[in-house]
Amino acid sequence: MDYKFLKSGTDIRGYASDLGGRSVELTDCAVDDIISAFVVWYINRTGKNPEELKIAIGHDSRITADRICRAAIYALVNSGVTVFDCGLASTPAMFMTTVDLSADAAIEITASHHPFDRNGIKIFLPSGGLEGRDVSEILESASEGMRVTGVKKGATFTLHYMKDYAKRLRDLIVSGVGREEPLKGLKIVVDAGNGVGGFYANEVLEPLGADIAGSRYLEPDGMFPNHIPNPEDRTAMQSICEAVLQNNADLGIIFDTDVDRAGCVGPDGAEINRNRLIALAGYIAADGKKGQTIVTDSVTSDGLKEYIEKTLGGKHYRYRRGYKNVIDKAIELCKQGIDCPLAIETSGHAALRENYFLDDGAYLATKIVIEVAKGTDIGELLSTLKMPADEREFRINITESDFKTYGDNVIKELESFISNKQGYRIADDNREGLRVSSGDGWFLLRMSVHDPVMPLNFESDTLTGIDKMIADLVPFFAKFNGLSLPEGLK
């Protein structure tokens, strides 16, 4: 079986249930092959014997989580590994087992915000998540049937690590605020979207005195019956905004399925998401210091750059989409001696240097809760962040089989087209696709991280700016037969 098609960036993902009408790709056999190959890969990488290895495993709330987790444990035990079975757990918590439990590796069974019929495998080493090339090697070995043989079976231990992880976050709030009941008198609502994040309301906020009445969808339900657990989803954000207003809450928090991403809402019901969340996280990470560098993805606004550099006195390093890309870049800059405390993507993936550069939605939420408990007026804090008058995104499908080469050529030709177009210039910090500034805004054309799609983002400081940019670009896109253009770009 060729498993290379299951690679999704730095994760392994596929259809895991036929209830959505698709054939199952992550079968028990596939999981056994992949996890067995991972053990071989790890042994070859480290030189350790399988009997020495301790690997922790947990899962999100998906309907196929138990099945896949059992198949993975079966593969680990048959490879001679000692297994820490952590049950229902967040992705960041699983990484922390490599710190607190000295696990040699950690595995989370999750497909993040994807539909209920999908699932996946995310693997961490003590140094962080796997790179894309590591995943490719493991899947290639799995396709060849590589596995450990001739070893004594390993043992499995059931651990309730999420209790320890929740205590870590509680301790962080107590020390950050400076009193024993730091959240007494605060009303905070949480929307977990029936993913793993319900623990944050029940085991972190409430024990510290917060009133969590009005929180939504805290119970795990792998069918996600209420809305997609995704801070980028409009329905999900409407849900938490509504909960804040209905309950006169001081703060609203929303998580994705496996809690590596978060968004929040102020007491006025306004979203603190995307650029606003980055600005808030930047303020927290900077901690009053000047000159620090904050790494973001490529679609952040001009207003955010101005906020980071003028209001916070820092430096904005706009990089590429993909949470692992921004994290790796921040780590690289730190190694070069550049003071970089934060890597964050507009999707809500936020990784702070003080927290192992781990993208942890609960950790970011905890830092925000501390600010609210200390009396920080987040609305006032973000008042100088300039928001665009208009913003839009189009997704252009590529119909050619070699979509990457075709898309790269479109971008190359667009660069030539723009260089001869008055009123436009390539942005100074263009590091992905082509970011072009106009007199009152910008647009960015890039390749999707995984799919045969070219996202095209626009922002403008005026209500007519985007329409003008689109009018200038329509003739350019019309000449490419390999593009399926959405309405609005024809």
Protein Blocks (a to p, Z undefined) as FASTA:
>chain_A
ZZklmpghjaccddfbfklopacfbbfklmmmmmmmmmmmmmmmnopafklpccdddddf
bfklmmmmmmmmmmmmmnopacddebjadfklmmmmmmmnopabdcdddehjacfkbccd
ddddfkbccdfklmmmmmmmmmnopacehiacdddddddfklmmmmmmmmmmmmmnopab
lmgoiacdddehlpaklmmmmmmmmmnopafehiahkbgcfklpmbccdfkbmklmmmmm
mmmmmnopabdcdddfkopaccdddfkopacehjlmmmmmmmmmnnopahiacdddfkbc
fklmmmmmmmnopacddddehjklmmmmmmmmmmnopacfbdcdfkopacdfkloopacf
klmmmmmmmmmmnopafklmmmmpccdfbdcddddddfbfblmlmmmmmmmmmmmmmmmp
ghiacdfklcghjadddfkbccdddddfkbccdddddddfbfklmmmmmmmmmmmmmmpm
kbccdehiZZ
